[in-house]
């Protein structure tokens, strides 16, 4: 689900009649390779200056876009710290005083797009491919909880040493020793309960789509006994690893097992769609989806991550259609062509609070796009 605050800010942006220039670009590798990337960016800029869309802009709009090009080129050639962030996304509308940057440690497809609103298609797919989830590492005395988002692991909680205090062993015929063992065992159980409660609270505030759990086999098995059923039901993968393992090794393992977790998540999503379809509360195919999108009937959109389709849209009200029409039925304005109507669907859907889910599995049988509705269709 796309819930990132930056995305919400982008879809709410009003350019005040100035277009927005969106640049997705990766600048990485040795100095010579970075130079080649920048040459590619300059080529994209020259190409955009010769497009029909740019030429049809007013002189004021063109001046704003040309200033955008200069700011974007300066950002990638001078200001971006490529040693830390090989990829970056820039949204610029100089005439409207708008500038937003998202720096990433993941690869991007190089794109330069000029349109009335920020271009979010590739960004929305990143949120799907690098889907946010929780990671829990636990042993008898330590624990760490992370959130993965867009390839970054953010630590939300950690306990360095939650072991019970050491008790001097002694006493008649080992009674004191057994008492110490019981005390240690109870301390470990209390530790698991505390971590389980913390995970419950974090899941409540972050709403992890799924959770990956790692640690020694016996510790993980005992820890799960103390989890709330709802949280336990979100665990999609469990892997065994030494608690002292370096974090980069942990995250490599997590990234690998997350692929299986994503497949299971998508399978459950499609199953949920079929259940709702049997109830008459779901439909498929872009021709069926568009009318319900306009009427704000859609609760969840499920999109094949490779789906693109041409269409037309109204710049003023965002009305979208598949077939070229002479004018917008709402305002009588000419409709403009788009190579990717999914971009415009995303803006409307996110403004309506729709849960957008991309899936990697082919969706030809569903027309590449399907929707779960807020209300059942009339019989």
N, C-alpha and C positions, 0 to 999 in steps of 0.2 A: 504494500500500500504506500502511495506517495504522500507523505505527510510532512516532508521537510519544510521548515519555515521559509527557506530561500525560495522554494518553488511557489509557495503561497504568495510571497511578495511579488514574484515575477508575473503571476497571472493577474494580480490586482493592479499592476502598473498601467497607468494611462499616459500615453506618449504625447498628449496635447497636440495631436496632428503631426508630430514628428515621428519618422520611422525609427525602428530599433535595429542596430547592427549587432548580430550575435556571432561570436567567433569561438569555435572549439578547435583547440590546437595542442599538439604534443611537440615539445622541443626537448630532445634528450640526446644522449650520446656524447661523443667527443666534439671538440670545437668545430671541426670540419663538417660533421653531420648536423650540428645545430645550425650552421650557416646554410646548409642545404634546406633545412626546414624553413628558415626565414625566407629563402628565395621562393619556396613554394607558397608561403603566405603572401608575398608581394605579387605573385602570379595570380592568386585568387582575387586580390584587390583589383588588379588591372582588369581581370575578367568581369568583375561585378560592375565596374565603371562603364562597361560596354553593353550591359544587359538592357533589355527593353524596360524592365521595371525601373532601373535607375534613371534612364533617360526621360521617363514619364513623370518623374518627381518634379515638383516646383523648384525654382532656384534656391529658395530658402531651405527646402528639405534636402536638396543635394549638398548644400554647404554643411548642413548638420552631419550628413553621412560621411563626407570627405574628412571632417574633423574626427569622426569616429574611427576612420581608417588610420589616421595619424596616431591617435591614442592607443589603439590596439597594437599597431606595429611597434610603438615605443615600449609597450608593456612586455611583449614577447622578446624583443631584442635587447632591452636594457634592464627593466625592473623586475621581471620574474626570476626568482631564485630556482634555476633549473636543477641545481644539485639536490634540492629538497622536493620540488614539485615539477616533474617532467611534463605534466599536463595542466592546462588552465582553460577556463571558460570566461569570456568577457561579454558583458551586455552593455552596450553604449548607445545613448541617445543624447548627443551633445546639446541639441536644441532644447530638449526637455530637462537638461541638467541631470541626466541619469547615468550612473556608472556602477556596475556590480561585477565582482570577480569571484570565481570559485576555483581555488587551486586544488589539484588532485594528484594522487600518487599512482593513478591507474591510467592506462593508455586510452586515447581518444581518437575518434575518426576526424580528420581535419575537415572542418566545414566553416563557411562564411555565408551568413544568411542575412538579408535585409528584408524586413517585413514590418507591418504595423505594430506587432507585439513581440516580446522576447521569444526566441525560438527554443522550445523546451523538449522537442521530440527526442533528441539524443540523450539529454539529461534525464528524462523520465525513464528511458531504457536502462540507463546506468543504475537507477534506483532499483530496477528489477533484477538486472544481472548481478549486481553486488547487493542483493537484498539484505536489509538490516536484520540482525538476529543477535541473540545473547550467547555468551560463552562463559562457562563456569568451570574453574579449576579448583579441585578440593582434595585435601588429605586430612589426616587425623588432627592436625593443629593449624593448618593454614588454609586460606581460600582467596581466590581472586575472581571477580566478575567483570566481564567486558561487554561492550556493545560494538559489533562490527557494522560499519556503514561506509559505503563507497570505498572499500578497501582499507579503511583505517580501523584500528582497534582502540577504542577509548575505554580506559579503566574506570569503572563506576564504583568499585568497592574492593577493599582488600583487608585481610587479617594476616599479620606476619607470624604471630605465635599465639595461639589460643589454647595451648596445652595447660592441663591442671598443674598447680604448684607441686614441686617434688616433695615427697614425704619420706622421712627417714625410715628405712625398713628395719624391722627388728621385732621383739616380742616373743612370747612363749609359743613354741611349736608352730611358728609360721603364721599365727593368727594375724599379726600386724601386717605381714606381707600380703595376705589375702585381702585385708582391708584396704591396703594401698592399691592393689589391682582393681578392686571394685571402684575405688575413688577415681582412678585414672580412666576406667571404662565409662563411668558416669560423666566425667569431664569431656570425653570425646563425644558422647551422645549430646551433651549440652551444646558443644561446638557445632555439630551437625544441625541441631534445631535452630540455633542462632542464624546460621548461614541460610538455612531453608526459609526462615522468616524474612531475611533480608532479600532473598531472591524473589519471594512472593511480592514484597513491596516494590521492588524494581520492575518486576513484570507488570505490576498494576500501573506504574507511572510511564513505562516505556512501551508496553504492549508488544513484546517480542513475538514475531510470527512463529519462530521456533527457537529452540535452545539446544546448544551442543555442550555436552558434559565430558570432562576429561579428568584423569587421575589414575591412581592405582586401582585395580579391579575391586579389591575388597572394600576400599574406602568409598568408591562410587556406589557400589551395591548397598552399603549401609546408609549412605547419605540419602539415597532415593526413598528410603522408607519414611523419611521425615518431611518429604515434599508434599505440598498441597496437591490434591488430585488434578486440579486445573493446570498447575505448573508442570507436574509430572507428565501430563498429556502433551505438552509442547516439546518435550525432548525428542529430537529426531535422530540424533547420532550420539554414541558414546565411544570414546576412544581411550586406550590405556597409554599413560605417559608418566614418566617420573616427575614428581612435583618440582624437583630442582632443575628441570630441563630449561634451557634458554628460551626466552619468549619467542624469538624468531623461529625456532624449531616448533614450538607450540602452534604458532599462527600458520605455519606451513601445513601442519597436520590438520588444523581446523579448516583451512581453505579447501583442502582436498575432500574431507568428509562432508563439507557443506554442499558439495555438488549432489550427493545422494539425498541430503535433506531437502534441497530445492526440488528435486524430482518428486519426492514424496509429497511435498507441499503442493506442487502443481497437480499431482494426481488427485489429492483431496479436494482441490479447488474445482476441478472438472467434475468430480463426483457430486459436489454440492450443486453445481450447475444442473446436472441431470435430475437431481431430486427436485429442484425448483421448477424445472421444465415440466416434469410430470404433474406438478401442481398448477400448471398454467401461469407461472410467474417468471418465465425466462424466454428469451428468443435469440436468434442468431442471424448473422449476415448484416452487412452495413446498410442495406436498403431497409431492413426492419428496425435497426438500431437508431437511425437518425431521427425519425419522428418521435420516438420515445425519449430521446436525448433532449429534443427541443421542449418537450412537455414536462421535463424533470421527473421522469418515471424511473430512471435507472439508479440502482443501488450499487452494483458492481459491474465493471467492464472487464472482460477477459480478452486480451489481444495477442495474436501471434506476433512475436517480437520482430519478425521480418516483414510484417504487413505494411504496405504502402499503396495508396490509390489516388489517382488524379480527381480533382473536383473543382468547385467554384465556391467563393465566399464573398460576403458583404463586409467591407472594411468598417462600416459604421456600427452594425448590430451583430456581426459575427454569424449571420445566417449562412448555413452551408448546404450545399446540394451536390449531387453526383453528376448530373447532366448540365451542360451549359445552358443558362437561361439569360434572357435579355436584361432582366433587372430583378432587384430584390423585391419579393412580394410584401415586405414590411415597410420599406422606405422608397421604393422606386429607383434605387441607385443601381448602376451597372455592377454586375458581379465580376470579380477578378478570378483568374485561374490560379490553381495551386497544384504543384506536383505531388503533394502529400496531404491529403485531407485529414489524416490522423492527427497532424499537428493542431488543426483547428478543433477537432473533436476533443483533444486533451484540454484545451483552454476552457471550453464550455463545461466539460465534465468536472474538472477540478473546481470551477466556480460554483457548481451545484453540489459539491461535497461527495462526488462519486468515488468509490474505491476502485482504483485502476490497477489491474494486474496484468503484466506481460507474462507469457509462458513460452518456453523454448521448444516445446513439443509442437509438431505440425497441427494446424487447426483448419485444414481444408474442408473437412466435413462440417465445420461450423461457419464456413464462409469467412475464415480468418478473424472474425470478431464476434463475440457473444455477450449477452447482458443478462444479469439477474435483476429483476424489477422490484421496485418498492411495493407495487400493488399487483394483484393477479389480473390477468387479461379477462375480459368479458367472455363468457361461454358462448 
